[in-house]
């Protein structure tokens, strides 16, 4: 039995601020919340969303508000029952209350404050026969202790910020993490797009004679016009222009300079996804799983080089075997100088360099009846 001065149902911002106000009156609080962490919607749905109606803060991220409230109330040492839903409330003869959760945890307090907002968050359970037999025995709806999943294979179902954040976090704990989502793109992917946008906008363009980190012009007017046409084509086809665009960078009107350009919401039927642009233009195509990523990569008339980013060595081997390209670069290490150079499909026939490159210069003679 957990005993406290004030029992708060709901550990969102209102409940957390109640801890501070009650603490000033020397009253100890304990909070119940169905979520696995305090903060309510601010933590579960939109931790990176700015909020504009908090006193003293013209603008503050929802996740930062939660952190500040927890830090503010920490001095009063509140208790938490997380990942459990307040199920029943019973009033005793002395006027105090017993609140029991869906997991049987009992709480006793003379005062109960309900700060539940829209109510408890309930998972949308998949329609799987006998699923209830596996709940709390391998099937979980809230992550209370990440260490439970150390060195285990984990499957996460969902596509919001919470699912993505937990996938990233558990990647360093579990032996394998698989993220399953019903849509063609993740709702939380905008953060990744924003990071690419920042990278593109920070890429400097300048004259090649200067020292430092920057890109120079493209090789000719013909190539410049081709890139500009394809950038405009991407805009016309409905791709989301995240950075760059047509025209030349400011201050570099003389010469064939191109703005580093990033497109999001690209699909593999768009021309910018299927044409070798040969310029500083990046198309971001979402995918749900490994097989779909391979299918997208192979759905092209070209096949010179593919690039893989992963720390999973077995995945490198598995994916590289399936990619229809002459070369595969893993984590940007590059291709060895002595390796053969060449591609598949419209990217060419034959190889240069390496043993295979020498074989290209040899003639093969077949003799029947030699023995």
N, C-alpha and C positions, 0 to 999 in steps of 0.2 A: 504494500500500500504506500503510495507516494503522498506525503502530506505537505501542504504549502498554505501560505496566507491567501494568495489569489491564484486561482486556476484560470488560465487564458486559453480559450479554444481558438486557435488560429495564430500562426507565427509569421504573419505578414507584417508590413510596416506599422499598422495600427497596434497589433499585439506587441511588437518589439518596443514601440515607444511607451506603451503602458508599463513595461518592465522598468523603464527609467523613472517615470512619474511615480510609480508605486514605491520604488526604491528610495526616493526622496522622503517618503513617509515611513521608512523603515519596514516596509512590507515586502516579503519575499514572494517571487512569482515562479510559476511553472507553466510551460506552454505545451499544448498538444497540436500537432499538425500532421495531416495525411501525407505531406511531402517529406522527402528524405532530408531536406535542408531548410533552414529558416528563410523567410523572404517572400513567400507566397508567389504571386504572379511575377513579381520583380526578379525572382531567382529562376523560376521554372520556364517562363514564356519569353520574357524580353529583358534579360540582364544588361544588354547593351543599348537599350532604348533610352533616349533622353527624356527626363520628366521636367516640366516647367512650372508646376504649381506647389513646390515645396518651399515653405517659408525660409528665407535666408539664402536660397540657392536659385539664381536666375535659370540655371540649367544643371541637372545632375543625372548621371546614368543610373538606371534602376538598380544595377548590380552594386554600384558604389553607395547608393542610399542604404541598401541592406547591410553592407560592410560597416558603414558609419553607425547605424542603429545598433548593431551587435557590439561594436566597440564602445559605444556610449553606455550600454546596459551591462557590459561585462563586469563592472565594479560591484554590481549587486548580485552577482553569481546566480543567474536564473537557471532553472532546470528545464530540460526538453524531453518530450516523448515524440519522436519523429517517425514518420512512416507508418503511423497508426491513426485511425479515424475515431473521433469521439462518437460512441454508439448509443450509450444510454446515460441518463442522469437521474439520480434518486435523491430526494430530499429527506433528511433524517429529522428525528423529533427535535433535536437542538437547533434546527434551522440550517445546518451545514449540508454539504452535498457530496455525493459519491458519483464520480464520472468514470465510466468504464469504456475502454476502446474496443475496436473490433478484434483485437488480439488478446483481450482479457486483462489488460493493464488497468489497475484501479487507482484512482486519485481521490484524495479527500481534501476539501477546502471549505471555509466558511463563505467564500465569495467566488462566483464563477463569472468571468467576463467572456462574452462571445464576440470574437473579432474575426468571424469567418468569412466576411465579404460575400462572395457568390456561393460559398459552400466549399466543401472539400473537393480536391482534384481526384477524379476517379479514372483509372486507366481504361482505355477502350480495349477490352479483351478480345483477342482473335477467336473466331468461331472454330474451335478445335475440340473434337470429342475427347472427353475425360481430362481436359486441361486442368481442372481443379485438383486432380490427384497429384499433380506435379508442382503446384504452387507452394512456394517456400521450400521446395526440394529440388531446386534447379531452375524453376521458372519464377522470376521476380518481376515486380512492377516498380520498385523503388530501389535505388542503390544506397544502402546505409553504410556499408563497410567495404570499400574497394579491395581491401586485402583478401576478402573472401575469394576473389577471382584470380589471385596470383597463380601464374603458370597453368591456367585453365583456358580452354577454348570458349569464347563468349560470342553469342549472337545477340545483337541489339536491334530491335524493331522500332523504327521511327525515323523522321526526317527533319525534326526541328532542331533548335539550338541545343536543347538538352541532350538529344541523341547524339548529335555531332560532338558536343563537348565531352560526353562520357566516352565516346569512341576514341577520341584523341587521348584522353586521360588514361584509359585502360590499356591503350596500346603499349604502354611502358610497364604494365603489370601482368596482363594476361599473355599466354603463349600465342594466342591468335584471336583477333577480333573481326567479326563479320557484321557489317551494317546493312540491314534490309529495310527498304522503303518502297511504298506502293507507287510513288510518282516518279517521273523521269528526271526530276531535279530535287535537290534538298532545299528546304526553306531556309536553312541556316548558311547557305553557300555565299550569301552576299558579302560576308566578312572576308572570304577568300578573294572575291572579286575586287573588293576595296583594297586589299593588300597588293594585288596585281596593278590596280590603278595607281596606287602610290609609287610603286616601282617604276611604272612607265613614265609618270610625271616627273620622277626624279632623275630619269635618264637624260643626260645632257647631250645636246647636238651642237657641234662646233666644227671649225675648220680643221682639216687633218694635220696642218702644220703645228698645231698647238699640242703641248704635252698634257697628259692627264687622262682621266676616264671620261670618254665621250665617244659618240659615233659621228662619223663624217657623212658626206653626201653619197648617193648611189652613183653608179658608173656613168650613166648617160641620160639624155633627155628622153630617149625611147623608154628606158626602164622607169624613169620618174613618172612618165605619163601612164605607164601600165599600172604602177602601184596606186596612183591617184584614182584611176578608173575603177580598180578593184575595191578601194576604200569606199568610194561612192556607191559601188554595187552592194557592198555589205550593208550600208545605211538603207538603200532602197529595198533590199530584201527583208528588212525588219530586224537585223541584228542590233543589239544595244551597244551604242558607242560609249565606252567607259572612259577612254582617254585618247588624245590625239585627234585625228580626223584629216580632212583634205587640206591642201595648202602647205605652205612652208612655215617652219618655226620663225617666231618673231626675231627680227634682226639678221636673218639669213635668207633674204630675198634673192640674192645672187648665188647661183649654184643649184645643184639638184638635191637639196636637203628635204628629208621627209620627217614629219612628226612621228615619234614612236606611238603606235596606235594599238588599242586593245578593244576587242569586241567580246561581249558576253551574250548569252542566250542564242548561241549559234547552233544550227543543226547541220547534219552532214550532207544535206541537199543543197545548201547555199554554195554559191560559187567561191566565196572566200575560204570555204572549208575544203574545196576540191581542187583548187588551183595553186600551183607553186608561185607564190607572190614574189619571192626573193627581195624582201624589204622588211623593215621593222614593224611588222603587223602580226598580232597574236589573236587567234580565235579560240575562245574558251567554249568547249562542248561538254555539257554535263553527262554523266553516265551513272548507272546504278550499281553495276558489279563488274568483276574482272572480264567475264565473257563479253559483255556489251562493249567494254573499252577496246578489247581486241577486235571485235567486229567493226567498230567505228574506224579504228586505225587501218584496218585492211580494206575498207570500202573506199578505195582510191585507185585511179589508174597509175599512180606513181608508187615507188617502193625503194627509195634510196636509203634513208636512215629513219629509224624510230628511236625515241628516247623514253627510258623508264626511270621513274623516281621511286625507290623503295629500299628499305633496309632488310627486307625479307629475301635471303639468297635463293631459297627454293622458288619463290614467286618469280624472281628474275629468270631463272632457267625455264620455268613453266611457260611464262609469257613470251620470252624471247623465241622459243621454239615455234610458237604459233604466229608470230608477226611475219608478214610477207614483205620483208625488206632485206636488202643486201647487207645492211649494217644495223646494229643496235647499240646505242650508247647508254650505259647505266650510270646514273647519278653524276653525269657530267665528267666522267674520267677520261673520255676521248677514246679514239681508236689507235692502237699501236701502229707505229710507222711501218713495221714490216708486215702488217695485215693487208689482205687484198681489199681493193676499193672497187665498189660497183653496186648496182641495184637490181631490182626485179621490175617486171612489167615495162612501163614507158620510161623508167629511169635507166634503161640500158641493158645490153647483153654483154657478158664477158667481164673480166676483172683486170685491174691494173695493180701492180706491186704484189709482193709476197710470192710464194711458190706458185699459187694459182695464176698470177700475172705472167710468170715465165712460161707456164704451160700453154698460154694463149699463143705463143710463138712457135710451138712445136707442131709437127705433122704426125698423124697417127697412120700407120700402115698395117693392114690386116692381110695375113697370108694363110690360105687354106691348104692343108696337107703338108705343113712344115715338118711334122713328125711322121 
